[in-house]
Amino acid sequence: MKISRGTHVRFLLALSSLLLYALIYLGIQPYLGLWAAAFNIIPAAAFGWLMGVRGGFFYLLIAIPINIILFNAVESPYNEWSTHFLGISTFTLASIGIGWMRDLSSLNDRIRKQAIELASERKLLQEEIIRRTQAEEKLVYETLHDPLTDLPNRRLFFNRLEHSYTWSKRNPDSLCAVLYLDINKFKTINDNMGHEVGDHMLKQVAHRLKSTVREMDTVARMGGDEFAILLGAASTAEDVITIIQRIQAQLALPYDLLGREIVSGTSIGVVMSIAAYQQLDDILRDADTAMYHAKASGDNQFKVFDVAMKE
């Protein structure tokens, strides 16, 4: 077993205290008699405190030959072996007791230190878990949302459309509709006034759409200046028309684009009942077709998809 440098130092200090006791004993024994043995407390305490419980046993092993030497070196009526034996036995127990207290104190210190370290490690682990969870949530959010408008993107829109489609199949009396929107004149505005103005306009459009529909509805940016809206559980076709009219009114209001006022509008294609379809892609295809018919009809128009539009 490798002995540390610190242990060597503590042992030498304790041994030095025993030699100091020997010198003190030689000097005062003629005057104090057997009470001089009481100074054994010096090395006993030193061994116990510096080396712990095992220091008491070291003290015993070293104190015996030292006291034999002192017994033979001093001529005094009080210099009896019983005196030395009493001192050695008494202070060996004292040394062990002091060592036990020292070891117990050291153990308590180590336990407290380990408890603090464990608490610190636990806190760091919790912080790391929170950090990773937040990073994963952020990554998932960014994967499902448009970075410019913060609206759901095409992927998230299809996910919610799939859920609504399944629900509408089970509840045929409740209407779920899809709106497909295109911002009129956006390409001209974007080309003539710059992409910064165009981005600013798209953000305003997104804000107006979100403030117009219900909380249960989904507004998504599909790309460029095209948006899609999933109207969940609208009770009748008239309810869908009412929402469309509110959207048209909001998007027809002037836009403040970096100090310049611009007026635009929107063309909207409508699929009234998604439950009638077999494929989700067909829903957006038909809504897009209806949107182009609305655009061909003039500014700020909407068209409900009809199979005749495919001809």
Secondary structure, DSSP 8 states (H G I E B T S, - for coil): ----HHHHHHHHHHHHHHHHHHHHHHHHHHHHGGGGGGGGHHHHHHHHHHH-HHHHHHHHHHHHHHHHHHHHH---TT--HHHHHHHHHHHHHHHHHHHHHHHHHHHHHHHHHHHHHHHHHHHHHHHHHHHHHHHHHHHHHHHHB-TTT--B-HHHHHHHHHHHHHHHHH-TTSEEEEEEEEETTHHHHHHHH-HHHHHHHHHHHHHHHHHHS-TTSEEEEEETTEEEEEEEEESSHHHHHHHHHHHHHHHTS-EEETTEEE---EEEEEES-GGG-S-HHHHHHHHHHHHHHHHHT-TT-EEE--GGGG-
